[in-house]
Amino acid sequence: MRWSLNVGSIAGTAIRIHVTFLLFLVWLGMIYYRQGGAEAAWQGTIFIVLIFLCVLLHELGHVFAARRYGVKTRDVTLWPFGGIASMERMPDKPGEELVVAVAGPAVNVVIAAVLILWLGPRFDLENLTKIENPAVSLAVKLAAANIILVLFNLIPAFPMDGGRVLRAVLAMRMDNTRATELAATIGQGFAVVFGILGILYNPMLIIIAAFIFLAASGEATQAQLRAVAQGTLVSDAMITAFESLPTSATVSDAADALIRTTQTEFPVVDGTGHLRGVLTRDAMIKALKQRGPETPVLEVMQRDIPTVLANTKLDAALRALMQRGQPVVGVTDADGKLTGLLTVENLGEMMMLHTARAEAVSGPWSKAN
Ligand SMILES: [Zn+2]
C-alpha cells in the first residue's frame, strides 16, 4: 500500500502508519500549541500517540486470535480514524469469528482495568467525562479513552467489532448468508438512528452514520457472493473465450491483442498449454513507455498467478482473487493446461445473472413476503 510507512513487523504482520495519520498528529500538535504553548503541544501529542498504541494493541488482539485459527494477517495500518487489520479471511465457524471479534475490545478492557487498578482512589468516574481537561492526569484520560474504544467498537454494526459479534451470534442459529443479511440490516438501522442523532446534536455523527451504512451494504453483498460461490463450480463461471500470448510474444504483440479484443489481462501460455504468467494492461502500457515495444512479455508479466481446477467450487477461486489481490485466477484441467480465466468483472456479471434469475422466478418483492 502506498502512502503508508512500514514501522516494523510483529509475528509476520507488518505494522504500517498511513501518511494522513502523521499529518493528523502534526495538525493536532499545532492546535495544542496555539492553545497552551510547547508544553501543551507535547502533552497532547503524546496522549494521542498513546491512544493509538492502544488501538494498535486492539488490532493485534484480533490478529493473534485469528492466528489461532490459522488465519494470517498481512498488515495492520493506523489511520487517523483507527486501525485496520487486513486479515486473509474471517474464520468460517461462527464460534471462532466471535472469538476473533471479541479479542480486540478485550485488549482495551484489560488496559483500562490495569490503569484503573493502578490509579486506585485517584481514579474518579467523574473525570471520565472531562477527557479534554488539561488538569486530568494522563493515566485517567487513557483509561477513559480505552473505555470509549470498547463502547464504540461494541456498537452492533459493521465495520465495528460489535457487527461481527452480532453476525457470529446470529450465524449460530441460522445459515450464514441470512445471518449476515440480518446483521447488516440491524447495522443500517443503527446508522439511521445515528444519522438522526447527528442532525439533532452533532454533525460528526452523520459522517459516521454514512460510513456504517455503506459498510453494512458492502458486507451483505460479499455474503451473497460467497453463498453463490459455494453452490457454483469454477467451470460454470469461468471465461472460456479469450486470447492468450505465446512465451515468445513481445509487448508490441500484446498491444495488438489489446486493441483486437476486449480483454485487459492476457495469459502467457507455453508450448505445453501451461500458464506461465499474466500480462495486465497497466503492465503493458508501463513496459511500452519505459522499455519499448520489443520487450519480451516474459520479462514484464506477473508471475505466481494462482490456479484452480475447473471442477472445484468457486469459493476457493474467489478467495484467491480477493485475498491476494490478483487480477485473474487461471483455471486448469487435470493435466495443468489452461482452460479458462476468472476475473473480478466476470464474477460480478455472474452475480448480476444470478440475481436476475432469482428475481424472475420469485418476483422482486418475494424477499418482503
Ligand atoms: Zn476491532
Residues whose N, C-alpha, C, O or C-beta is under 5 A from the ligand:
A	BS01	ZN	G104 D161
